[in-house]
Amino acid sequence: MAVNSVTFAEMYEQAHEVYMQRCLQLAKLAAGKVAPNPMVGAVLVFNGQIIAEGYHQQYGGPHAEVHCIKEALQNHPGKISASTLYVSLEPCAHFGKTPPCADLIIQYKIPKVVIACRDSFEKVDGKGIDKLKAVGIEVTVGILEKEAIALNKAFSIFTS
């Protein structure tokens, strides 16, 4: 009788997908409210448990990461710097209507960030990832990437 074994790497990948799927669910709540900006969701995970969530709720308003970190500050402030942030789109690295989310992540010393896909907007496109990596944050990109790109297809066309 064969035993179906799952490697640690496979379990790790499956966990990433579960949390990223939640990010995508949250992002969909922004449908019709944030255009021409992308729909983005974020979750903060501590020891296998989601401790905070957020999504970009309105055009010009705080981004998903801001809402997520704000919730964590209210309910679990001591856990933020030992958590993993999952976000469906690369954190911004520039000042626009709001400050850079990458700076906020750095400020709260979040050690790991998992991103579904890069942001195609020229002012971001890889710069958020680079900014996080430059200070030693572990960054993983590409979890449910196709799904995240499909969710924001109009945004990708708009920014191309």
C-alpha positions as CSV (number, residue, x, y, z in Angstrom):
1,M,0.0,0.0,0.0
2,A,1.5,3.3,-1.1
3,V,1.5,6.2,1.4
4,N,0.7,9.6,-0.1
5,S,3.4,11.8,1.3
6,V,3.5,15.5,1.0
7,T,6.7,17.4,1.3
8,F,7.2,20.4,3.6
9,A,7.6,22.5,0.5
10,E,4.3,21.3,-0.9
11,M,2.5,22.0,2.4
12,Y,4.1,25.5,2.5
13,E,3.0,26.2,-1.0
14,Q,-0.6,25.0,-0.2
15,A,-0.7,27.3,2.8
16,H,0.5,30.3,0.7
17,E,-2.4,29.5,-1.8
18,V,-5.0,29.4,1.0
19,Y,-4.0,32.8,2.3
20,M,-3.7,34.3,-1.2
21,Q,-7.1,33.0,-2.1
22,R,-8.4,35.0,0.9
23,C,-6.6,38.1,-0.5
24,L,-8.3,37.7,-3.8
25,Q,-11.7,37.2,-2.1
26,L,-11.2,40.5,-0.2
27,A,-10.0,42.3,-3.4
28,K,-13.2,41.4,-5.1
29,L,-15.1,43.4,-2.5
30,A,-13.7,46.5,-4.2
31,A,-15.3,45.8,-7.5
32,G,-16.7,49.1,-8.9
33,K,-15.2,51.2,-6.1
34,V,-11.5,51.7,-6.9
35,A,-11.2,52.1,-10.7
36,P,-9.0,53.0,-12.4
37,N,-6.8,51.6,-9.5
38,P,-6.5,47.9,-9.0
39,M,-8.6,45.7,-6.6
40,V,-6.2,44.5,-3.9
41,G,-6.6,42.4,-0.8
42,A,-4.2,41.7,2.1
43,V,-4.1,39.4,5.1
44,L,-1.6,39.2,7.9
45,V,-0.8,35.7,9.2
46,F,0.7,34.8,12.6
47,N,1.5,31.2,13.4
48,G,-0.9,29.9,10.8
49,Q,-3.8,32.2,11.8
50,I,-5.1,35.2,10.0
51,I,-4.9,38.0,12.5
52,A,-5.9,40.9,10.2
53,E,-7.4,41.6,6.8
54,G,-7.9,44.6,4.5
55,Y,-8.7,45.6,1.0
56,H,-8.6,48.8,-1.1
57,Q,-12.1,50.1,-0.4
58,Q,-12.3,53.3,-2.5
59,Y,-10.4,55.2,-5.1
60,G,-7.9,57.6,-3.5
61,G,-8.3,55.9,-0.1
62,P,-6.0,53.8,2.0
63,H,-4.7,50.7,0.3
64,A,-5.3,47.1,1.4
65,E,-2.0,46.9,3.4
66,V,-3.0,50.0,5.4
67,H,-6.4,48.6,6.3
68,C,-4.8,45.3,7.2
69,I,-2.0,46.8,9.4
70,K,-4.5,49.2,11.1
71,E,-6.7,46.2,12.1
72,A,-3.6,44.3,13.4
73,L,-2.6,47.4,15.4
74,Q,-6.0,47.4,17.0
75,N,-6.2,43.7,17.8
76,H,-2.7,42.1,17.7
77,P,0.0,44.8,17.9
78,G,2.6,42.6,19.4
79,K,2.3,40.0,16.6
80,I,2.9,42.2,13.6
81,S,6.7,42.0,13.5
82,A,6.5,38.2,13.6
83,S,3.9,37.7,10.9
84,T,3.7,37.2,7.2
85,L,1.8,39.7,5.0
86,Y,0.0,38.3,2.0
87,V,-1.1,40.8,-0.7
88,S,-2.6,40.2,-4.1
89,L,-0.6,43.0,-5.8
90,E,2.9,44.3,-5.2
91,P,3.0,47.0,-2.5
92,C,3.4,50.5,-4.0
93,A,6.7,52.3,-3.6
94,H,5.8,55.8,-4.5
95,F,3.8,58.7,-3.2
96,G,0.5,59.2,-5.0
97,K,-2.8,59.9,-3.3
98,T,-1.4,57.9,-0.4
99,P,2.1,57.2,1.0
100,P,4.0,54.1,-0.2
101,C,2.7,50.8,1.3
102,A,6.2,49.3,1.1
103,D,7.4,52.0,3.6
104,L,4.5,51.0,6.0
105,I,5.5,47.3,5.8
106,I,9.1,48.3,6.6
107,Q,8.0,50.6,9.4
108,Y,6.2,47.7,11.2
109,K,9.1,45.3,10.6
110,I,7.0,42.7,8.9
111,P,9.6,40.0,8.1
112,K,7.9,38.2,5.2
113,V,5.7,39.3,2.4
114,V,4.0,37.0,-0.1
115,I,2.8,38.7,-3.3
116,A,0.5,37.3,-6.0
117,C,1.9,39.5,-8.8
118,R,4.0,42.5,-9.7
119,D,2.3,45.8,-10.2
120,S,2.4,46.8,-13.9
121,F,2.2,50.5,-13.1
122,E,5.5,52.1,-14.1
123,K,6.0,53.9,-10.8
124,V,5.8,50.6,-9.0
125,D,6.7,47.7,-11.3
126,G,9.3,45.8,-9.2
127,K,10.2,48.9,-7.1
128,G,8.1,47.8,-4.1
129,I,9.6,44.4,-4.1
130,D,13.1,45.8,-4.4
131,K,12.5,48.2,-1.5
132,L,11.3,45.4,0.7
133,K,14.2,43.1,-0.2
134,A,16.7,46.0,0.3
135,V,16.0,46.0,4.0
136,G,16.1,42.2,4.4
137,I,12.4,41.4,4.1
138,E,11.8,37.9,2.7
139,V,9.7,38.3,-0.5
140,T,7.9,35.6,-2.4
141,V,6.2,36.5,-5.7
142,G,3.9,34.5,-7.9
143,I,1.4,32.7,-5.6
144,L,-1.9,32.5,-7.6
145,E,-0.4,35.0,-10.0
146,K,-2.6,34.2,-12.9
147,E,-5.7,34.6,-10.8
148,A,-4.5,38.0,-9.5
149,I,-3.7,39.2,-13.0
150,A,-7.1,38.1,-14.3
151,L,-8.8,40.0,-11.4
152,N,-7.2,43.3,-12.5
153,K,-7.0,42.8,-16.2
154,A,-8.6,46.2,-16.8
155,F,-6.0,47.9,-14.6
156,S,-3.1,46.1,-16.4
157,I,-4.4,47.4,-19.7
158,F,-4.9,50.9,-18.3
159,T,-1.3,51.1,-17.0
160,S,0.3,49.5,-20.1
